[in-house]
């Protein structure tokens, strides 16, 4: 994968996600299998809400396992990029959007972990529009409804997690 599409993760985020994957792949699968079996023993599966809920949860869990496996396989593990005034994935951006100052992380929710920052993907319309912009630059991006939304980069900071 190229550096532009390779997910960036800090070591802390990588370790946290690897632990989640290990749990889901082992204990998580065992727990959901037991719940499905217990619900199956209740009888008629067509009207068994517990069985269907457990099967739905199993599907979501397997999807998360696939997502984590792919992410961790392709991840570029490094420190957050040093802020040099240029918007990059893994930096904290302060921007004026619709006249309001907003502070957010450009990257993935997986990087943000337990922070309370909003996160925008670099593939989102906003992320695509501002990636590579410098402090003081103005631009715009197109919202899903077709409106052009103005944005001005006020600050770019190093993400400290």
N, C-alpha and C positions, 0 to 999 in steps of 0.2 A: 504494500500500500504506500501511496505517496504521503509525504509529511503533511500535505494540505488536508487530507481526509483521515489520517491516522488519529484516533482519539488520544488526547493528552491526559495523563493522570499523574497526580503526585504519588509518591511512594505510599503515603498514608491512605489515599483513596484506593490505590491498587490493593493494598493489604486488606482494607475493609471489604472491598468487593470480592476478593479471593476468599475471605472467611465466610461471606454470605453464600457464595457459590458452593463451598464445601458443606455448609450446613444444609442448604437446599438439596444438594445432590445425595446426601446421606440421611441424616435425621429427618429432614423435611419430607423426603420421599417415603420413608418408613411410616411417619406419622399420618400422612395422607392415605397411604395404602391401608392402614388400620382403620381409619375413619370410613373409607369406602367399604371395606369388608364388614364392619359393624352395621353400616346402613344397609348393605346388601342382605344381611341376615334378617332385617325387619320385614322382608317379604316383597310384595309387588313393586317392582322398580318403576313402573309407569307413574305411580302416584307417590313416590318416595322422595319428598323434598330434601331430606338429609343426604340421600345418595346423589341427587342431581347437584346439590350445592358442593358436595365434596368433589365430584367429577369436574365441575367448573373451576374449583380452586386448584385441582391437580393440573388442569390445562394452563391456568395462569402461571403456576409454579414452573411448569416445564418450559413455558415461553421465557420466563425470567432466567432460567438456567441456560437456555440457548443464547439469550441476549448477553448475559454475563460472560459465557464462554467465548463468544465472538469478540466482545469488547476487550477482555483480558488478553486474548491471543494477539490482537492487533495494537494494543495500547503502547504508546510511547511514554515511558516512565521518566519523568524529570521534574525538576523544580519548576514552579510557575515562572514564566518569563519575566525578566526584570523590566520594569516600566521604563520606557524611553520616549514616551509621548506618542507612541504609535499603537493603535488598537490591534490586539492580537488575541487569539483564543488563550484563555487562562489568565487574562487581565481583568481588573475591576474598572469599569467605565462609569464616569459621571457624564451624563449627556442631558441636554435640554430637548425634550420631546413634547410636542404640543404646548410649548411654553412652560412646562414643568420640569424641574431638575430631577432626574432619576439616576440611581446608582445601582449597577447590576454587574454580574459576572458574565463574561462572554465565554461560553464553553458548554460543558454538560452538567446536568444536575448531579452526576456522579462525583464530579470534582468538588462541588460545593459542600457535600456532606451535611454537616449539622449547622452550617451558617444560615442566617436568615436573609441572605441576598437573593434577589430575583435572579434567574438564570435565563439567558437567551443563547440558543445554539448558534454557532457560526454559520449554519445552513439556513437559519430562519431569514425571513425578509430583512429584519433589522440587522441581524448579524452579517449577512451578505453585504448589505449597504455600507456598514461602518468598518468592516474588517480592512485594516490597512490605512484608515484615516488617521490624521494627526490632530493633536489638541488644537482647538481653534477652527478646525475645518467644519464646514456645513455641508449637508447633503440631504437626501430624502430617500424614503423607501415606500413601496406600495403595500398598503394593507390588503387583506383578503377581499375587502369590499370595493377595492379599486382606487380608493383615495390615496393621494400622495401625502405622506407624513414627514414633516421637516424634522431634522435632527442636527444638533450641534454638539461636537465633542468638547467637553469642558475639562476633563481630567482623565488620565490613564494611570492606574496604580498597580503595583505588584499584588497579586492575590496571596494572602498569608494563611488562608484556611482557618 
